[in-house]
Structure formats: C-alpha cells, structure tokens
Amino acid sequence: MNLFYAPEISGHAHTLSPEESKHLLRVLRMKTGDAVMLTDGKGFFYDCRIEDDNPKACRLAVISKIKDEGQPGRLVNMAVAPTKNITRYEWLLEKATEIGVNRITPVICEHSERRQVKTERLYRILIAAMKQSLKSNLPRLDPPEKFGNFIRQPFEGEKFIAFIDPEVTDELSKVYTKGNPALILIGPEGDFSPAEVELAVQNGFSPVRLGPSRLRTETAAVVACHTINLLNL
C-alpha cells in the first residue's frame, strides 16, 4: 500500500499537490476510481477514491476518516545534537520515525562540531519516512536550540540525559515508567561537557546509560527511541 501526505485535508474532497499527483498517476499509474490512502500526519488515515486523474491536481473523494488507535511513538521526545556528518543525522530521523517518535529537537552543545542544520531537508526526510512506514503521525521537528536554553523549557513527563560515565549505572530501560511521556537528551560525538550534565541534572534530567556499549550519537538516539517504544507495547 502507498500512503500520501495531505496535511490540509478536510471535508469530503481533497486535491493533491502537483508533486503527489504526478507520483500517483505517472509513477504508480493509478486512474479514476482507484482507491488511495492519505494521512494528515496528525493521527488519522483517509480512505479516498480518485475522481479526476489530473496529473497536476488530482482530485480525490474522501470516503472515510479513520483514527489510528495503534500508533506508537507519541510518548517519545528526543533532543539530539546534530552529527558532524549530516547523513547520519538524517538516518536517525528516518529510523526514529519508522520506530515511532513524537518530537525531535536538534540541540547545539558545547562539543558540537555541527552547529547549523537545514531543517527543510530534515522535514522532507520525516515526511518520506512517515509515508514509507505507513505512520499516521508526522514527528514535530523543532529549529535548532542551544543546550542551555532547551533544558530550561517545561516538559510534562520524565526527563533523561544519556551520556558516557562509569558512575552512571541506571539503565533507561529500568528507570523509565511505562505510559509516561519521556524526553531524552543525546549529546554530540564529543559527548556532553561536565557543566552541561550538571546543568541538566539541576533542571530535572536523570542521568542514564543505554547499555554496556559505546554508541555513536545516531545509534544512541535510535536505541533510546526503541527502548521507550518497546516498553510501551
């Protein structure tokens, strides 16, 4: 099944964008009368039928609106430092979307080697991953935020900071409470600085580790995302 993204869908009819229309009709070779599945990225699927197979503005009739009751990932919120190699960060966004994530914030830390990201491209990657994995929720992507500003923002749920330290023995899988929203901080290649860790703890973040292995930034983020989702099955 192919899934199409229609964030502005409402009522009993919808016209696809030129890009989506071309893909539907020219690439998939669908035609008038064929069934099409849409999502608004907000937790709903839409069962539709093609009314007008115009390759520049394909018009659909909305047959039914279906709430996705089994969607995972709404409890997972992540603040992850951008990686020096941006393709690794893009991979993380793709995999986290496939697994299930609610919100992602690129956080700029003291040891960050990359301090700028093109959120437009990252947003497109999230949309593509949502469609490919047949998800009904598009993760929220925040603009890059400085570490000190981000951790002072309010969050209703459990807050964790994952970093490498022999004195940190609490496993995320053991201290997280099933059913609670979770916010997880993942640092850059050089990890968080001691000052950042201390500031995070002062603002209610609990230090955790993600297992016995030393993980890359993007791998650690995927492991943390999967851990929370697995515990909430």
Stockholm file with secondary structure:
# STOCKHOLM 1.0

chainA/1-233         MNLFYAPEISGHAHTLSPEESKHLLRVLRMKTGDAVMLTDGKGFFYDCRIEDDNPKACRLAVISKIKDEGQPGRLVNMAVAPTKNITRYEWLLEKATEIGVNRITPVICEHSERRQVKTERLYRILIAAMKQSLKSNLPRLDPPEKFGNFIRQPFEGEKFIAFIDPEVTDELSKVYTKGNPALILIGPEGDFSPAEVELAVQNGFSPVRLGPSRLRTETAAVVACHTINLLNL
#=GR chainA/1-233 SS CCEEECTTCCTTEEECCHHHHHIIIIISCCCTTCEEEEECSBSEEEEEEEEECCTTSCEEEEEEEEECTTCCCTTEEEEECCCSSHHHHHHHHHHHHHHCCSEEEEEECTTCSCCCCCHHHHHHHHHHHHHHTTCSBCCEECCCEEHHHHTTSCCSSEEEEECCCTTCCCBHHHHCCTTSCEEEEECCTTCCCHHHHHHHHHTTCEEEBCCSSCCCHHHHHHHHHHHHHHHTC
#=GC SS_cons         CCEEECTTCCTTEEECCHHHHHIIIIISCCCTTCEEEEECSBSEEEEEEEEECCTTSCEEEEEEEEECTTCCCTTEEEEECCCSSHHHHHHHHHHHHHHCCSEEEEEECTTCSCCCCCHHHHHHHHHHHHHHTTCSBCCEECCCEEHHHHTTSCCSSEEEEECCCTTCCCBHHHHCCTTSCEEEEECCTTCCCHHHHHHHHHTTCEEEBCCSSCCCHHHHHHHHHHHHHHHTC
//
